[in-house]
Amino acid sequence: MKINKHFLFFLAILLFSSITLKAQENIINFLSGSVSDATKLSKAYIDPFANGFGSALNHGWYNSAKPHKLGGFDITFSVATAIPPSSSKTFDVSKLGLTAWTLQNPANVLSPTVTGNKSNGPVLIPTGVIPGQPASMTLPQGANLKFIPSPMIQIGIGLPLNTELIVRYLPKIDVPDVGNFSMFGFGIKNEFKEFIPGFKALPFNVSALLGYTKFTSNFDLSAPQTGNSKQTLDFSATGYTGKLLISKSIPVLTVYAGVGINKSKTNVDLKGKYNIPGVGVDISNPFSLEFKNSGVNANIGLRIKLTVIAFHFDYTVGKYKLYNAGVGINFR
């Protein structure tokens, strides 16, 4: 089982890398105009991926409302996958307020985002004469993403007072010629019904959950434009979640559900020195993008426990539909 878990984890990491590198290449191309326009185009292009990844980061915290008994624990690997909505497949170029570029065909305004189809976007032409600026720029294709993955490894430990501490941890992993990844998070689950008169007799488990996750990555640009500075694309995402959980167990099977609030913030920073056509000088750290996402969602899932091995799957309804599946070792 260890081999399968490691294989799936690194498969998800490599998929994440390919998606981010695709976005990275197009962000560099956007710099052929002004920095202001590059910022607007980059934000519109990667918005659904940034928000989808932030949403997925908030999932996979639980597969039961019942905390471990004191001294009990689990080690669980899971992958949450966000499904980009159809509305996120394109963006309207005419609404970005570009200054250095304008649409060659004003009737063709929709361009693929990174989650969109693999077809070229509209052609942009300069609004004026800027030395070094290309005569035109075709906006990039999408990556035709059907889902956005977020792998997780976490440990749950039973504490006193019907409480469980959940820790997520991924040490810094270096991927040759790509970059590095790391993650840390923690959560608290408490079955509060034990402390409310009349609730203790309920024939199911009811708990509250709070969780925090921080994911960071750093990508080395494969083809630097200048040799005097390291150029990187830094991607980080922070997720916060608060949920009310309920579950009912019978031998082998547990049905669980949750409803709550998720918030996420994703940052994409282009760092290093870049030579911008028309400016004539190197520009350091061209832009820093921030994406915020929040909303209410609800999920329902099923866990199958065979002795100490547990498999789970759940489905979440919200701004982004999500699927989460995992396997773990459970004691007490």
C-alpha positions as CSV (number, residue, x, y, z in Angstrom):
1,M,0.0,0.0,0.0
2,K,2.9,2.4,0.7
3,I,4.1,2.0,-2.9
4,N,0.7,2.9,-4.3
5,K,0.3,5.9,-2.0
6,H,3.7,7.3,-2.9
7,F,3.0,6.7,-6.6
8,L,-0.3,8.5,-6.5
9,F,1.1,11.3,-4.5
10,F,3.9,12.0,-6.9
11,L,1.6,11.6,-9.9
12,A,-0.6,14.4,-8.4
13,I,2.5,16.6,-7.8
14,L,3.7,16.1,-11.4
15,L,0.2,16.9,-12.7
16,F,0.2,20.1,-10.6
17,S,3.7,20.9,-11.9
18,S,2.6,20.6,-15.6
19,I,-0.4,22.8,-15.1
20,T,1.6,25.5,-13.3
21,L,4.4,25.4,-15.9
22,K,1.8,25.8,-18.6
23,A,0.6,29.0,-16.9
24,Q,4.2,30.1,-16.3
25,E,5.1,30.0,-20.0
26,N,2.1,32.1,-20.9
27,I,2.7,34.6,-18.1
28,I,6.2,35.3,-19.5
29,N,4.7,35.9,-23.0
30,F,2.3,38.4,-21.6
31,L,5.3,40.6,-20.6
32,S,5.8,41.5,-24.3
33,G,3.5,44.5,-23.7
34,S,3.2,46.6,-20.5
35,V,3.6,45.3,-17.0
36,S,0.1,46.5,-16.2
37,D,-1.4,44.6,-19.1
38,A,0.7,41.5,-18.2
39,T,-0.8,41.6,-14.7
40,K,-4.3,41.9,-15.9
41,L,-3.9,39.1,-18.5
42,S,-2.1,36.8,-16.1
43,K,-4.7,37.2,-13.4
44,A,-7.6,36.5,-15.8
45,Y,-5.8,33.5,-17.3
46,I,-4.9,31.6,-14.1
47,D,-7.9,32.7,-11.9
48,P,-9.9,29.4,-12.1
49,F,-6.8,27.3,-11.3
50,A,-5.8,29.5,-8.4
51,N,-9.2,29.5,-6.8
52,G,-9.9,25.8,-7.6
53,F,-6.7,24.8,-6.0
54,G,-7.5,26.9,-2.9
55,S,-10.9,25.3,-2.7
56,A,-9.4,21.8,-2.9
57,L,-6.9,22.6,-0.3
58,N,-9.7,22.9,2.3
59,H,-11.0,19.4,1.8
60,G,-10.0,15.9,2.9
61,W,-10.0,16.8,6.6
62,Y,-12.4,14.0,7.8
63,N,-14.2,10.8,7.0
64,S,-16.1,10.6,10.2
65,A,-17.5,13.0,12.8
66,K,-16.3,10.7,15.6
67,P,-12.9,11.7,17.0
68,H,-10.3,9.1,17.9
69,K,-10.3,7.8,21.4
70,L,-7.5,9.0,23.6
71,G,-4.2,7.6,22.1
72,G,-5.9,6.5,18.9
73,F,-4.6,7.7,15.5
74,D,-4.8,7.5,11.8
75,I,-2.5,8.2,8.9
76,T,-4.4,9.1,5.8
77,F,-3.5,9.9,2.2
78,S,-6.2,11.6,0.0
79,V,-6.6,13.6,-3.1
80,A,-9.2,16.3,-3.4
81,T,-10.0,17.3,-7.0
82,A,-11.9,20.6,-7.8
83,I,-14.0,20.6,-11.0
84,P,-13.8,24.0,-12.8
85,P,-17.2,25.4,-13.6
86,S,-18.0,26.0,-17.3
87,S,-18.1,29.7,-16.6
88,S,-14.4,29.6,-15.7
89,K,-13.3,28.3,-19.2
90,T,-13.0,31.8,-20.8
91,F,-12.5,35.4,-19.9
92,D,-13.7,38.6,-21.7
93,V,-10.6,40.5,-22.9
94,S,-12.6,43.7,-23.6
95,K,-13.4,44.0,-19.9
96,L,-9.8,44.0,-18.7
97,G,-9.0,47.6,-19.5
98,L,-5.8,46.9,-21.4
99,T,-3.7,50.0,-22.4
100,A,-0.8,48.7,-24.5
101,W,-3.0,46.2,-26.5
102,T,-6.3,46.2,-28.2
103,L,-8.4,43.5,-29.9
104,Q,-7.7,43.1,-33.6
105,N,-11.2,41.9,-34.1
106,P,-13.5,43.7,-31.6
107,A,-16.2,41.0,-32.1
108,N,-13.8,38.3,-30.8
109,V,-13.5,39.0,-27.1
110,L,-13.4,35.6,-25.4
111,S,-10.1,33.9,-24.6
112,P,-9.4,30.6,-22.9
113,T,-8.3,30.5,-19.3
114,V,-5.8,27.9,-18.2
115,T,-8.7,25.5,-17.6
116,G,-10.2,26.3,-21.0
117,N,-10.0,24.6,-24.4
118,K,-6.9,24.1,-26.4
119,S,-7.7,26.7,-29.0
120,N,-6.0,30.0,-29.5
121,G,-7.4,33.2,-28.0
122,P,-8.0,36.5,-29.8
123,V,-5.2,38.4,-31.5
124,L,-4.1,41.6,-29.8
125,I,-2.4,44.5,-31.6
126,P,-0.6,47.5,-30.0
127,T,-2.5,50.6,-29.3
128,G,0.5,52.7,-30.2
129,V,4.1,52.6,-31.4
130,I,6.3,51.1,-28.7
131,P,9.9,50.2,-29.6
132,G,10.5,46.5,-29.3
133,Q,6.8,45.6,-28.9
134,P,5.6,42.8,-31.2
135,A,3.3,43.7,-34.1
136,S,0.7,41.4,-32.6
137,M,0.2,38.8,-29.8
138,T,-2.1,35.8,-30.0
139,L,-3.5,35.0,-26.5
140,P,-2.7,31.4,-25.4
141,Q,-4.6,28.2,-25.4
142,G,-6.0,26.7,-22.3
143,A,-4.8,23.4,-20.9
144,N,-8.3,21.8,-21.1
145,L,-8.3,21.0,-17.4
146,K,-11.2,18.7,-16.3
147,F,-10.1,18.8,-12.7
148,I,-7.6,20.5,-10.3
149,P,-5.9,18.1,-7.8
150,S,-4.7,18.7,-4.3
151,P,-2.9,15.7,-2.6
152,M,-2.9,15.5,1.2
153,I,-1.0,13.4,3.8
154,Q,-2.3,13.9,7.4
155,I,-2.2,12.3,10.8
156,G,-5.1,12.4,13.3
157,I,-4.4,11.9,17.0
158,G,-7.0,11.3,19.8
159,L,-6.9,13.8,22.7
160,P,-8.9,14.1,25.9
161,L,-12.4,15.6,26.0
162,N,-13.6,14.0,22.7
163,T,-11.0,16.0,20.7
164,E,-8.8,15.1,17.8
165,L,-5.8,16.9,16.6
166,I,-5.1,16.7,12.8
167,V,-1.7,17.6,11.4
168,R,-0.9,17.9,7.7
169,Y,2.7,17.9,6.7
170,L,4.7,17.6,3.5
171,P,8.5,18.3,3.8
172,K,10.1,20.3,1.1
173,I,10.3,18.2,-2.1
174,D,12.6,19.2,-4.9
175,V,11.5,18.2,-8.4
176,P,14.6,18.4,-10.8
177,D,14.3,21.1,-13.4
178,V,10.9,22.1,-12.1
179,G,11.0,23.5,-8.5
180,N,9.9,22.6,-5.0
181,F,6.8,22.0,-2.9
182,S,6.0,22.0,0.8
183,M,2.9,22.0,2.9
184,F,1.8,22.4,6.6
185,G,-1.6,22.4,8.2
186,F,-3.5,21.6,11.4
187,G,-7.0,21.1,12.5
188,I,-9.2,20.4,15.6
189,K,-12.2,18.2,15.6
190,N,-14.4,18.0,18.8
191,E,-17.6,16.0,19.4
192,F,-19.4,18.7,21.4
193,K,-22.6,16.8,21.8
194,E,-21.2,15.0,24.8
195,F,-21.3,18.3,26.7
196,I,-24.8,19.4,25.8
197,P,-27.7,18.0,27.9
198,G,-30.0,15.8,25.8
199,F,-27.6,15.6,22.9
200,K,-25.5,12.8,24.3
201,A,-28.3,10.3,23.6
202,L,-28.4,11.1,19.8
203,P,-27.8,7.9,17.8
204,F,-25.1,9.5,15.6
205,N,-21.9,11.6,16.0
206,V,-21.9,15.4,15.8
207,S,-18.7,17.4,15.8
208,A,-17.2,20.7,14.9
209,L,-14.1,21.1,12.8
210,L,-11.6,24.0,12.3
211,G,-8.8,23.6,9.8
212,Y,-5.8,25.6,8.4
213,T,-3.5,24.6,5.5
214,K,-0.6,26.4,3.9
215,F,0.9,25.1,0.6
216,T,4.0,26.7,-1.0
217,S,5.9,26.1,-4.2
218,N,8.7,27.7,-6.2
219,F,9.3,27.1,-9.9
220,D,12.5,27.9,-11.7
221,L,11.9,29.4,-15.1
222,S,13.2,27.1,-17.8
223,A,14.4,29.7,-20.2
224,P,15.6,32.9,-18.4
225,Q,15.6,36.0,-20.5
226,T,18.7,37.3,-18.7
227,G,21.6,35.7,-17.0
228,N,22.1,38.2,-14.3
229,S,19.2,37.2,-12.0
230,K,17.4,34.1,-11.0
231,Q,13.8,34.1,-12.3
232,T,11.1,32.2,-10.5
233,L,7.4,31.9,-10.3
234,D,6.3,31.5,-6.6
235,F,2.9,29.9,-6.0
236,S,1.3,29.7,-2.5
237,A,-2.2,28.9,-1.2
238,T,-3.7,29.2,2.2
239,G,-7.0,27.6,3.2
240,Y,-9.3,28.0,6.2
241,T,-12.3,26.0,7.0
242,G,-15.0,25.6,9.7
243,K,-17.6,22.9,9.5
244,L,-20.3,21.1,11.4
245,L,-20.0,17.3,10.9
246,I,-22.4,14.4,11.3
247,S,-21.8,10.7,10.8
248,K,-23.4,7.3,11.5
249,S,-21.4,4.1,11.7
250,I,-22.5,0.5,11.4
251,P,-20.0,-2.4,11.1
252,V,-17.6,-1.7,8.3
253,L,-19.5,1.3,6.9
254,T,-19.7,5.0,8.0
255,V,-21.8,7.6,6.3
256,Y,-20.7,11.1,6.9
257,A,-21.6,14.7,5.9
258,G,-20.6,18.2,6.6
259,V,-21.6,21.8,6.0
260,G,-19.6,24.9,6.6
261,I,-17.5,27.8,5.4
262,N,-14.3,27.7,3.4
263,K,-11.9,30.6,2.6
264,S,-8.8,30.5,0.6
265,K,-6.1,33.0,-0.6
266,T,-3.7,32.1,-3.4
267,N,-0.7,34.2,-4.4
268,V,1.3,34.0,-7.6
269,D,4.5,36.1,-7.7
270,L,6.8,36.5,-10.7
271,K,10.3,37.2,-9.3
272,G,13.6,38.2,-10.8
273,K,14.7,40.6,-13.4
274,Y,13.0,40.7,-16.8
275,N,13.7,42.8,-19.9
276,I,10.4,44.4,-21.1
277,P,10.2,45.5,-24.7
278,G,9.6,49.2,-25.0
279,V,11.0,49.9,-21.5
280,G,14.6,49.4,-22.2
281,V,15.6,48.4,-18.7
282,D,15.3,45.3,-16.6
283,I,12.2,45.3,-14.3
284,S,12.5,43.5,-11.0
285,N,9.6,41.3,-9.7
286,P,7.1,42.4,-12.4
287,F,4.0,41.5,-10.5
288,S,2.3,39.8,-7.5
289,L,-1.2,38.4,-8.0
290,E,-3.7,37.6,-5.2
291,F,-6.8,35.5,-5.5
292,K,-9.4,35.2,-2.8
293,N,-12.3,32.7,-2.6
294,S,-14.9,32.0,0.0
295,G,-18.3,30.4,0.3
296,V,-20.5,27.9,1.9
297,N,-20.4,24.2,0.8
298,A,-21.8,20.8,1.9
299,N,-20.5,17.3,1.3
300,I,-21.6,13.7,1.8
301,G,-19.4,10.7,1.9
302,L,-18.9,7.0,2.6
303,R,-16.1,5.2,4.5
304,I,-15.4,1.5,4.3
305,K,-13.2,0.2,7.1
306,L,-11.6,-3.3,6.9
307,T,-9.9,-4.0,10.2
308,V,-7.4,-1.1,10.4
309,I,-7.5,-0.1,6.7
310,A,-10.1,2.6,5.7
311,F,-11.1,3.8,2.3
312,H,-13.3,6.9,1.8
313,F,-14.9,8.9,-0.9
314,D,-17.0,12.1,-0.7
315,Y,-18.6,14.7,-3.0
316,T,-18.9,18.4,-2.2
317,V,-21.3,20.9,-3.6
318,G,-20.3,24.6,-3.7
319,K,-18.8,27.2,-6.0
320,Y,-16.5,24.4,-7.1
321,K,-17.7,20.9,-7.1
322,L,-15.2,18.6,-5.5
323,Y,-14.5,14.9,-5.3
324,N,-12.2,13.5,-2.5
325,A,-10.9,10.0,-2.2
326,G,-8.4,8.5,0.1
327,V,-7.0,5.5,2.1
328,G,-5.6,5.3,5.6
329,I,-4.5,3.2,8.5
330,N,-6.8,3.7,11.6
331,F,-6.4,2.6,15.2
332,R,-9.1,3.2,17.8
